[in-house]
Amino acid sequence: MNFPHFLRIEREPRGGASAIAEAAGSRHFVVHLVEPRLALELAPDAAAPDQMGRGVIKRVCVPNSWAGDYGQYGQLISAAQEFFEQSLAGPAPEKGGGRFER
């Protein structure tokens, strides 16, 4: 699936924490960059086989003007969780035929 309007942000905890503490304490955000704007804060899903899964929703931020359209935001939240899961799977495969490739 193609997710051109989503961006994943991972913030590490402040201070010099160990690698294990950083993985457990990092904060994950998925932002929808175009209208309707949406921001999700997700926590890793400990019950998932890979310990991350689609994430557990901690916070949803939406503009007040869209607060009543739950159907549209339900679809966006589902797409954001799918984007989160796929973005953690690893780097995207490189496509051949780039602009500078000969």
JOWOQUI-V818065 format. One record per helix or strand of 3 or more residues. SS is the DSSP state (H for helix, E for strand). FROM is the first residue (numbers start at 1). LEN is the number of residues. If there is no record, write none. Layout:
SS,FROM,LEN
SS,FROM,LEN
This chain:
E,6,6
H,19,7
E,27,6
E,38,6
E,56,7
H,64,3
H,70,18
